[in-house]
Amino acid sequence: MERPEFRTINELFLKAVERHAKPDAFLCKSGGRYRGVSSQQALETVAALARELDRRGIRRGDRVALLAENRLEWALTDYAALGLGAATVPIYPTLLEPDVEFILLDSGAKAVVVSTEAQLQKVLNVRSRLPETSYVLSMDPLMSRRQGVVSWEDAIRAGKEGAADNVKFFRARALESAPEDTASILYTSGTTGQPKGVILTHANFGSNVWATRELFPLTTRDVAMSLLPLSHVLERTLDYQYMWLGVSIAYAESFEAMPQNILETRPTVMGVVPRVLEKIHDKVMEVVRAAPPSRQRLFRWAVETGRKHFPFGLEGRSAPLLLRLKYGIADLAVFSKVRARLGGRMTALISGAAPLGKDLAEFFFAAGLPVYEGYGLTETSPVISVNYPGCVKLGTVGRVIPGVEVKLGEEETNIAGDGSGREILVRGPNVTPGYYHPGEENGKAFEGGWFHTGDLGALDEQGFLSITGRKKNLMKTSGGKFVSPEKLENLFQGSPYVSQVVVLGEGRPFVSALLVPHFSRLEKYARAGGIGFSSREELVARPEILNFMQDQVDELCRWLARHEKIKQITLLAHEFSIASGELSPTHKVKREVVQHRYREMIDEMYRRAAPQAEPAAARPR
């Protein structure tokens, strides 16, 4: 791989400011509208904050925690801390107080920067138990009235008033950092146990930015919507990439405000997780279902036409004339309106963090909204592979990026009888040097000089990588059959009646699932069918509803092998949530928590008049 033009994130930031003197390097909403912040303004603010952090005793190697939603202050605090040689410790703002305390204590954070009163209160409630956390900075100026809390704005003001050569000071300190220095400690979401601090160096982040810089044709004319949490490594690396390429970064106010924010900023690129795409798809389908029958038929025809049309573009071929004419009509009548909901200028949706259903991807491609799925982990900074313009194969997570090596482990866990199921091993400059507290985890993760991802996959003859399951999540029924819960759960992306699903079956005679319905649609179905109910609890308990939902499941599972089919379901009356501890901050299900919390329901499901159990697999003599 070509030698990068920057060795550290500090160099990336300083050179990007010089290369792209933009009046709107960042876009932030204030006073009811988005306003631009120039590259030079950002540099001066970063330099002033770095000066004040230095005055407060932040030194090279110290940890500075960030407990905040996406906003400009998050990014500038990150650059300021890195410039001093400190390491930033992102904390998801959705985490509960005990998790915040654990991360601050485990990382030994010397300072913590918070956004709102709710985030500040989490820190103040546990501050007496944090001997190393001596400095609390609040982005909300009203919160600085609390004892021992400093306003972010006051810190900037003090930094500017204290010295006239802040930029010179910052540049000198920032250029002292080395590629191997720790840039950040990111705590994994803990779906399978206690969160672990992942060390990522300047070189880790930098190599990922450099390797992917030319995969997407982004320029200074582009606008990116920063929606995914900056606490998540995907959005963090994307934002570094945007900075390097001179892409303007607009910060969404919140997930709920995202639809309006998109209309206000009209972005051309956005990082997403599949759940975001599902929500967008659901909103479109709600409008369609409320339309007259003729409009519904037009929509279905347009989607069918789009699904036939877009593969020609992926292959670099021109579609037949008649299909092109049909698509032109479909685009004018339907798809242009769908794109308008996303600002009308979107050229790339970059999806990661969870598997993307093929049907969902096809819908967006058909609508002229390309979704490029990639794969990576916190430990790999994060990108390992990605689909990109001119190189797309739906159903895969793309080709391995330049400079990174992937191989499949020797041991095969055959899930579908197709040779799939070997562990994905990774080696390259993007791979973490290890976990923050060395121990048994480091030894397990880096056997033989390769990072063991724990994910199962396959590589095809064209070099496209597919994910077939998670090694730790792989279930084995009592009949000896392997089942990937992720494979089955992905079938429900875009389902009109299923909002969330958790597949079960470890050590059991067959596969079952806990389902959370799309209640607005299920309630409408029940009323139309004369099925009475006075609450969601009563609705999901009705046998007619259970049978209807089982029919939905059976239809989705009709092509699966017999041992993979979901043969019993239980309906839940509420969604899994982060607040309840059932979801991680990246909306991944914490399976152990769910199985423990719903143990009685699960046992009851297997006590029902069950279908015939799968025959036991033949065992070697």
N, C-alpha and C positions, 0 to 999 in steps of 0.2 A: 504494500500500500504506500502511496506517495506520502512523503514527510509532511505532517500538518503544519499550517502556518502559525499555529499557536501551541504552546506546550501545556498551558494551564487555563483554567476558566478565567483567571484574572487577565491573562493576555487576550483571550477571546473577547472579553468585555471591552478592554481598552482599545483594541484594534477595531472592533465593531463600531465604537463611537466615532473613531477617526474615519472609517470607511463610509459610514452612513450618517451624515449630518442631517437627520430628519427632524422636522418640526413635530411629527407625530409618531415617534418611536414607540410610545405607549399611548393607549387610549383608556381613560378612566371616566366613570360617570360621576358627575357632581352637579348640583343645582338642576337636576332633571335632564341633563344631556351629557353626551360624551365629549370630553375635551382632550386635546393632545398635549403630551409632555415630550419635549425634544430630547434628543440624545445628549446634548450638552447639559440641559437641566438635570437629567438623570445622573450624569457623571458628577456634577457639582453636589447633588444631594447625597450620593453614595460617599463621596469624599468627606463631606461634613459629618455624616453619621459615623464613618470609620474613625475620624479624629476624636469624636466624643466617646466612642466605644474604647478607643485606646486610652483616653483620659480616665475612663472608668475601670481600667485594669484588664481589659481583654487582650490577651497575648497569644502569640503563635502557639497552636496546639490546643487552645481552650475550645470549649464547645458552647455554641450559642443556639438555643432552641427557638423554634418558630411555631407558635400555636395560633394559627390564623387561617381564615378563608382566603381564597385567591384575591389578591389586590396588588396594586403597584408597590405598596410598602413591603410586601412579602419579598418581591424580587429584588428591590433595592437593598433591603436588609441583608439578603443572601450575598449579594455582590460586595457589600461593605465588610461583612464578617470574613468572607473569603479573602478579601484584599489585605486583611490583617494577619492572614495565615491561620485563622481560626477555622473550625469545622462547624457547619450548621447541622442542627438536628431537627428535621421537620416532624411535627406532631399533628396528626389528623384532628381537625377541630371537632369532629364527631365523637372522638374518644371520650370515655367517661373518666371521672376524676381518678379512680385507682390506676387506670392505664397511664394517665398523664403523669402521675406521681412515679410510677415504675420507670418510665422512660427518662424523666428528669434525673431520677436517682441513679439509674443504671448508667446513663451517659455522663454523669457528673457535670451537667450543664452549669456554667458559671453565670450565664445570663439567659433570660427567656423574654421573648417579644410576643405580646398577645394582641388580639384584634379588638374584641368586644368585652363588655362587662361580664358576659357569661363565661368567656374563656379566662378572663382575669380571675374570676372567683374560684375557678378550679385550682389555679396556682396558689392563691392566697389561703385557701383551705388546707393546703398541705405544705405551705412554705416552711413551717417550723420543723418539718421532717426532711428538709433539703439543705443540708449544711453547706453545700458548695454553690448553691444558687444565690448569688449576692445582688443581682441587678435585674429588676423587672421593668420592662419598657412597654407602654401601652400605646397602640395606634389610635385609640379613642382619647382625645384630649381631656374629656370630662373625667375619665377614670384616673388621671394623674393626680387627682386630689386625694386619692387614697395614700395612706402613709407608706413611704418606701417605694412608690411607683412613679416613674418618670414618663412624661408624654413624649411620643415619637417626634412630634413637631418641635417640642422644647429641646430635644436632643439635637435635632438638625440645626436649630437656631443657635444653640450653644457652640456647636461645632464650627459654624460659620463665623460667629463673633470671636471665637477663641484664636483664630489664625487666618491669615490671608492667603496662605499657600497650600490650602487643603488638597487641591488636585495634584500638586507636585509631591506632597507628602504621601498621598494615597498611591500614586504611580510608583514611587520608590519602594514602598512597603509591598505593594502587590507583586512587583516583579521579583521579589525575593523568594516567592513560593516556587517549589519544585514540582515536577509532574507526579512524583511519588508521594507527595504530601496528601494527607486525608482532607478531602473537600467536604464530606458529609457522612453522617452516620444515620442510616435510614432503618427504621424498625419495621420488620415484616409484620403483616397484619394478624398473624397468630391464629389462622384457621385450624391449625393442627396442634397448637400448644402455645407456650410462652413466647411472646415476641422476641426476636433476635435482632441485635444491632448489626447491620451490614455496613462495612466500611467501603466507601467508594472514593477513590483518589481523583485528583485533577486529571490524571492521564486516563482513568476509566471513562469519565464523562466526555473528555475531549476526544478520545478515540471514536466514541459512538457518534458524536456530532460530525466529526470529519468524515467518517465512513459513509454516512447517510446524506451528506450535504448536497449531492448531485442527483439523488434518486427522485426527488420531487422538484419540478421546475418552478421554484419559488423565487420571487424577486422583491425589490423594494416597493413594488406596486401592490403587493399582496397584504391582506389583513387577516390575522389569525385571531380566533376567539379562544381565549384561555378559559376553559370550562372545567376540565378534570382537576382535582385537587393538586396544587403545587407540592403538597406533601407526598404525592405519588411520583415515583421516578419517571414515569412516561411523560407527564406534563412538564416536569422539571427539565428533562432533556429536550423536549420539543421547544420549550421557551428559550433554552440556550441556542438551539438551532435557528429559531426565528431571529434572535438577536444577531447571530453571526451573518445571516443572509439579509438583514435589514428589513425583515417583515414587521409591520406594525402589530403590536400585541394589544388586543382589547380584552379587558377583564370582565367576565360575566359577573353580575351582582350576586347571583345565586342560580341554582339549577331551576328553581321555579320561575325566575325572571329571564332565563335564557331565551325563550321564544321572542320576547320583546327586545332583548338586547341584540339578538341577531338581526332583527328588522332595523334597529338603530345603527348598527355598525356595518352590516352587509359583508360579513367575512368571506374570504375565499378558501380558507382552510381551517380545520378544527380537529383536535384530538377527541376521540369519543371512546366509550366502552359500549358493548352491545346493548346494555340496558337503556342507554340514551337513545340508540336507534330504535329499539322496541317502543319506547315512549313516543317518538316522532311518528313511527308507523301506526301506533294505536290512535293517535290524534287524527291522522289522515283517514283511517278506517271509520272512526266515529262520524266524521263528516260524510263519508260515503254512505254509511248505513242510514243516515238521516235524510239522504237525498231521495228524490223520486226514483221509481224503478228504472226509468229510461236512463237516468244519469248513472245508476249503479251498473247497468249493462254496459254503458260506454266506458266506465272505469275498468271493468273486468276485461273488456276487449283491448283497451289501451295497455294494461299490464301484460296481457298475453302477447300483444304485438311487441312491446318493449323487451320482453324476455327472449323473443326470437331474434330481435334486432341487435342487442348489445354484444353478443358473442362475436359478431363479425368485427366490430371495432377492437375487441381485445386481441383478436388474431391479426389485426392490421389489414383486414380485407374489407372491401366495399360490399354492402348488402345488396341483394337483387333489387332492381328498380322498383318493383311493386311493393316490396317490403319497406323500402326507403320512403315511398309515398305514404304508405299506411302509417309509418312511424311519425312522419311529419304532421299528419293529422292528429295522432295520439299525443304528440308533444304539445301541439298548440292547444288542444282541447283539455288535456289533463295534466301532463307532466310539468308544463310551465307554471301551473298553479301550485303544484307540490314544491317546486324549487323556490317559488316566491315566498313560501313559508320559512325558507332558510336564507332569505335575503336576496335570492336571485343571482348570486355570483359564486356560489360554492363550487369549487373545482376538485376538492379532495377532502374526504373524511377518513382520518387515520384511526383505525380501531385496534385496541389492544386490551390487555389485562384479563380478558376472559374470551372463551370461544365464541365465534360469530357464526350463527346458523346460515347455511348456504342459501336457503329460501329468502331470508331477510336481506342478505347481500344482493341477491338477484333482483329483488324489488327496487333497491336503491340504484343499482346500475341501470335497470330498465327506465327509471325516472330521470336518468342523466345526472345522478349524484354518485359518483364513484366512491366506493368504500374500499380502502386498502388495508387488509388485515395483516397484522404482524405478530411476532411472538418474542417474548423476552421475560426476564425476571428482574427483581430488584438487584440481585447479585450480578447481573450482566449489564447494568447501566442504561437502559434495559435491553436494547434491541439486539436480537440474535438473527432474526430473519424478517422479511417484510415483502409484501406485494407492493408494486409501485407502477406508475404509468409506463406502459409498454412491456410490462412483465407481471402479468396477473394470471393466476390459476385459482379460481374459486374453489373453496373447500380445503385450501391449504393456507399456511401462514407465510408463503412466499419463499424466496431464495435467501440463503445465508448471506449476510452483508459482507463487503470486502474486509479482509484482515481477520475475520473470525472463522474458526474451524469448528465443525460439528461432526460427530460420529455417533453411531448407535452402539449401545452396550452389547456384550456378547449374549447375555441371558435374555431369552425371549419369553414374554408372557403373552401367549396367543389368545387374543380376545375373540376375534371373529373368524379364525381359521384362515386368515389371509396373510399371515406372516407379520402382522403388525404387533406392536407391543414391546419394542426394545427401548431401553432408557436413552434419552437424549443427553449426550455428553458434550461439553463446550470448552473451548480453549481460545484465548485471545486477549488483546489489551483492554477489552471492556470488562473482563471478569474480576470481581472483587479479590483483593489479597486475603480476605478472610473475615470472620465475624469479630465483633468488637472485643468480646471476652473469649480469648482462645480456649479451646477445650475439645471435647469429643466431637462436637458438630463440625469443626474445621477438618478433623481427620476423615470423617465420613464423606464430607462434601468434595474433597479434593484428592481422592484416591487415584494414583497413577498419573498425576499431573493434569487431570481433566476435572472440570467442575461437573458434578453429577446433579442434573436439574431436578430429578424426581418425576419428570414428565416422560410419558411414553410416546413414541412417534415413529414415523417412517419417512424415508427419502425416496422420491421417485427417480426415474431415469433422467428427467430434466432438471433435477436438483431442487425440486420444490419439497418443502418440509410440511408434513401433516402431523397434527397432534391427535393421538388416539386415546389418551387418558392420563390420569395421574397415578403414579405408582403407589403412593400412600392411600389414595382413595379407591383403588381397584378392589372390587368386592369379589368374594368367592362364595357361591351358594353352597348349601349343604350337599348338593349333587355334584360338587367339584367343578362347576362352570365359572369362568371368569366373566365379570360384567363391569363395564366402565360406566359409572353413574353420569359422568359429564356427557358421554355420547347420548344417553337417553334424555337427559335434561335439555340438551340443545335442540331436541325435536320440538320443544314447546315454545321456542322463540317465534313470536308472531301468532301464537294460538289465540283465537278470539275469546276463549273462555278460561284460559289458564294464565294467571299472573306470575305465580312462583311455584316451583316444584323441587322436592328433595327426594331422590330415588334411594331406596333401601333394599337390603337383601343379603348382607354379610352373614354367612352361617345359617341362612334361612332356606326353606325349600323352594321359594320362588321370589321374584322381584315384586316389590310394592312401592308405593310413593305417597308422600304427604303433598297435597295440592292446596294452593291458595287461589280461589277463582278470581276472575275479573268480575267484581260484584255488580257493577252497573249493568253489564250485559246479562249476567246470570239472573239478576232480579227481573230484568225486562222479559227474559225467556219464561220465568216462573209466572209472572203476571199474565202473559199472553196465553199460557197453558192452564190458567185457573188454579195454580198451585199456591195455596195460602201460606203466609209466613208473617211474623211480626218483628223478627230480628234476624240478623245474619246467622246467629247460632241456630235458630230454628230452621232457616233456609237450608244450611248445609246438612242438617240432620234428616231432611226429608228423603225417603228412599227413592222417589221419582228423580230427584236432583242427583243423588249418588249414581243412579243408573245412567242418567243422561251424561254425566261427566265421565263415567267409565266408558261410555260409547265414544266420547271425544278422544280418550286415551287410546282405546283400541284402534281407532282409525289412524292415529299418528304412528302407532307401533306395528301396523299391519305388515310392513316389509322386514321386520326384525326377525332374527333367529328365535326359535321357540323359547329358549332359556332366557332371552333378553326381555321378553314382553312383560309389561307391567300388568299384573293380574289382579291386584287389589289396590284400592286407593282409600285414603281418608281425607276428607275436606276440612280445612281449618277456617275459622271465622275471622281471622285477622292475618295481616301480612307479617312476614319475618322482617325484623328491623335492626338497625344499628343500635338504637336505644335499648332494645331488649337483650342485646348481646348475641343475637342469632346470626347477624351479618357482620362481616368485617367492614372497615371503612371503605374498602373498594367493592362493597356489595357482594362479596363472596360468602356463601353459606358456611357457617361454622358447624360442620356436621356433628361433631361430638356434643356440642351444646344442644343442638336440635334433637339428636337421638336421646339424650338424657332427659330433656324437658318433656318430650312426648312419648316417653317409654311406655306408659300404660296404653295410650292410643295405638302405638305400634304393635304391642303384644296382642291387643284386642283384634287388630286387623288380621293377624295370623291365626287367631282362634276362630274366625268366621268359617262358614262352610266354604272351604278353600278349593280352588281348582286342583286337579291332580298334580302332585309334585313332580318336578323334573326327575327323570331317572338318573341314578348316580353314574358319574363318569367312570369308565373302565379304569381300574388302577393297575399299575405295573406289578407283576408278581415279584 
